[in-house]
Amino acid sequence: MGDRHYRLVKALFLTFLGAWLLLTLFPFYWQIITALKSATETNRTVPTFWPEVLHPENFVAVFAEASNFQSLVDSFIIASGNTLLSLLLGTLAGYAFARFPRHAGGENLAFWILSNRMFPPVAVLIPMFFLFDAAPWGTDSHLSLIILYLVLTCRWPPG
Protein backbone atom coordinates (compact mmCIF):
# COMPACT_ATOMS: atom_id res chain seq x y z
CA MET A 1 0.00 0.00 0.00
CA GLY A 2 2.83 2.41 0.87
CA ASP A 3 4.64 1.96 -2.47
CA ARG A 4 1.41 2.35 -4.43
CA HIS A 5 0.47 5.47 -2.45
CA TYR A 6 3.96 6.92 -3.03
CA ARG A 7 3.69 6.34 -6.81
CA LEU A 8 0.25 7.97 -6.91
CA VAL A 9 1.45 11.02 -4.99
CA LYS A 10 4.54 11.25 -7.20
CA ALA A 11 2.43 10.98 -10.37
CA LEU A 12 0.04 13.68 -9.15
CA PHE A 13 2.94 15.91 -8.19
CA LEU A 14 4.65 15.46 -11.57
CA THR A 15 1.36 16.11 -13.37
CA PHE A 16 0.85 19.31 -11.39
CA LEU A 17 4.47 20.32 -11.97
CA GLY A 18 4.15 19.71 -15.72
CA ALA A 19 0.93 21.74 -15.93
CA TRP A 20 2.51 24.56 -13.95
CA LEU A 21 5.58 24.47 -16.21
CA LEU A 22 3.41 24.70 -19.34
CA LEU A 23 1.40 27.60 -17.93
CA THR A 24 4.58 29.40 -16.91
CA LEU A 25 6.53 28.91 -20.13
CA PHE A 26 3.68 29.35 -22.63
CA PRO A 27 3.78 33.18 -22.66
CA PHE A 28 7.50 33.10 -23.52
CA TYR A 29 6.85 30.57 -26.29
CA TRP A 30 3.99 32.68 -27.63
CA GLN A 31 6.10 35.84 -27.61
CA ILE A 32 8.95 34.24 -29.54
CA ILE A 33 6.68 32.49 -32.03
CA THR A 34 4.68 35.66 -32.66
CA ALA A 35 7.91 37.58 -33.25
CA LEU A 36 8.84 35.04 -35.92
CA LYS A 37 5.50 35.35 -37.78
CA SER A 38 4.63 37.68 -40.63
CA ALA A 39 2.30 40.62 -39.97
CA THR A 40 -0.64 38.97 -41.74
CA GLU A 41 -0.18 35.74 -39.82
CA THR A 42 0.05 37.62 -36.54
CA ASN A 43 -3.23 39.46 -37.18
CA ARG A 44 -5.28 36.40 -38.12
CA THR A 45 -8.54 35.77 -36.30
CA VAL A 46 -7.58 32.18 -35.54
CA PRO A 47 -4.02 32.11 -34.17
CA THR A 48 -1.50 29.50 -35.25
CA PHE A 49 0.80 27.79 -32.79
CA TRP A 50 3.64 27.56 -35.30
CA PRO A 51 4.36 30.02 -38.13
CA GLU A 52 3.93 28.85 -41.70
CA VAL A 53 7.19 30.57 -42.65
CA LEU A 54 9.76 31.75 -40.12
CA HIS A 55 10.67 35.45 -40.39
CA PRO A 56 13.90 36.05 -38.43
CA GLU A 57 14.28 39.35 -40.27
CA ASN A 58 11.81 40.80 -37.75
CA PHE A 59 14.56 40.65 -35.11
CA VAL A 60 17.11 42.14 -37.51
CA ALA A 61 14.73 45.03 -38.25
CA VAL A 62 14.26 45.77 -34.56
CA PHE A 63 17.96 45.79 -33.70
CA ALA A 64 18.98 47.60 -36.91
CA GLU A 65 16.97 50.68 -35.96
CA ALA A 66 19.19 53.04 -33.96
CA SER A 67 16.46 54.31 -31.62
CA ASN A 68 15.67 50.78 -30.45
CA PHE A 69 19.32 50.14 -29.66
CA GLN A 70 19.54 53.41 -27.72
CA SER A 71 16.45 52.40 -25.72
CA LEU A 72 18.10 49.08 -24.92
CA VAL A 73 21.26 50.85 -23.72
CA ASP A 74 19.19 53.28 -21.61
CA SER A 75 17.30 50.39 -20.02
CA PHE A 76 20.57 48.62 -19.24
CA ILE A 77 22.04 51.75 -17.61
CA ILE A 78 18.96 52.35 -15.48
CA ALA A 79 18.54 48.70 -14.46
CA SER A 80 22.24 48.33 -13.63
CA GLY A 81 22.33 51.53 -11.61
CA ASN A 82 19.21 50.57 -9.68
CA THR A 83 20.47 47.05 -9.04
CA LEU A 84 23.88 48.17 -7.80
CA LEU A 85 22.48 50.88 -5.53
CA SER A 86 19.77 48.54 -4.18
CA LEU A 87 22.37 45.89 -3.39
CA LEU A 88 24.70 48.40 -1.76
CA LEU A 89 22.06 50.09 0.38
CA GLY A 90 20.23 46.84 1.17
CA THR A 91 23.44 45.13 2.27
CA LEU A 92 24.46 48.02 4.49
CA ALA A 93 20.97 48.30 5.99
CA GLY A 94 20.80 44.54 6.56
CA TYR A 95 24.13 44.58 8.37
CA ALA A 96 23.01 47.51 10.52
CA PHE A 97 19.72 45.82 11.43
CA ALA A 98 21.52 42.58 12.27
CA ARG A 99 23.77 44.47 14.68
CA PHE A 100 21.00 46.69 16.07
CA PRO A 101 20.25 45.63 19.66
CA ARG A 102 16.78 44.17 20.20
CA HIS A 103 16.30 45.90 23.55
CA ALA A 104 16.86 49.33 21.97
CA GLY A 105 13.71 49.25 19.85
CA GLY A 106 14.74 46.82 17.12
CA GLU A 107 11.29 45.21 17.00
CA ASN A 108 9.62 48.60 16.65
CA LEU A 109 12.02 49.46 13.84
CA ALA A 110 11.17 46.20 12.05
CA PHE A 111 7.46 47.01 12.33
CA TRP A 112 8.10 50.52 11.02
CA ILE A 113 9.88 49.11 7.95
CA LEU A 114 7.05 46.63 7.36
CA SER A 115 4.46 49.40 7.59
CA ASN A 116 6.42 51.40 5.00
CA ARG A 117 6.23 48.43 2.64
CA MET A 118 2.43 48.65 2.89
CA PHE A 119 2.45 52.28 1.69
CA PRO A 120 1.10 52.51 -1.89
CA PRO A 121 3.94 53.42 -4.28
CA VAL A 122 1.62 55.44 -6.54
CA ALA A 123 1.19 57.98 -3.75
CA VAL A 124 4.89 58.85 -4.09
CA LEU A 125 4.91 59.56 -7.84
CA ILE A 126 3.52 63.11 -7.92
CA PRO A 127 5.73 64.41 -5.06
CA MET A 128 8.74 62.73 -6.69
CA PHE A 129 7.91 64.43 -10.00
CA PHE A 130 7.91 67.85 -8.33
CA LEU A 131 11.19 67.04 -6.57
CA PHE A 132 12.87 65.93 -9.80
CA ASP A 133 11.46 68.92 -11.67
CA ALA A 134 13.13 71.24 -9.15
CA ALA A 135 16.38 69.22 -9.12
CA PRO A 136 19.31 70.32 -11.31
CA TRP A 137 19.23 67.11 -13.38
CA GLY A 138 15.50 67.48 -14.21
CA THR A 139 12.91 64.82 -14.94
CA ASP A 140 14.37 63.50 -18.20
CA SER A 141 17.55 61.80 -17.02
CA HIS A 142 18.89 58.40 -16.09
CA LEU A 143 19.56 59.59 -12.56
CA SER A 144 15.91 60.55 -12.03
CA LEU A 145 14.70 57.10 -13.04
CA ILE A 146 17.36 55.34 -10.98
CA ILE A 147 16.39 57.32 -7.88
CA LEU A 148 12.67 56.78 -8.53
CA TYR A 149 13.10 53.01 -8.92
CA LEU A 150 15.32 52.96 -5.85
CA VAL A 151 12.63 54.69 -3.81
CA LEU A 152 10.01 52.24 -5.08
CA THR A 153 12.13 49.11 -4.49
CA CYS A 154 14.08 49.99 -1.32
CA ARG A 155 11.27 51.36 0.76
CA TRP A 156 12.70 53.34 3.64
CA PRO A 157 10.52 56.24 4.73
CA PRO A 158 8.09 56.60 1.82
CA GLY A 159 8.39 59.77 -0.23
Helices and strands as residue ranges (DSSP letters): H 2-35, H 39-42, H 57-64, H 66-99, G 102-104, H 106-117, H 122-134, H 142-153
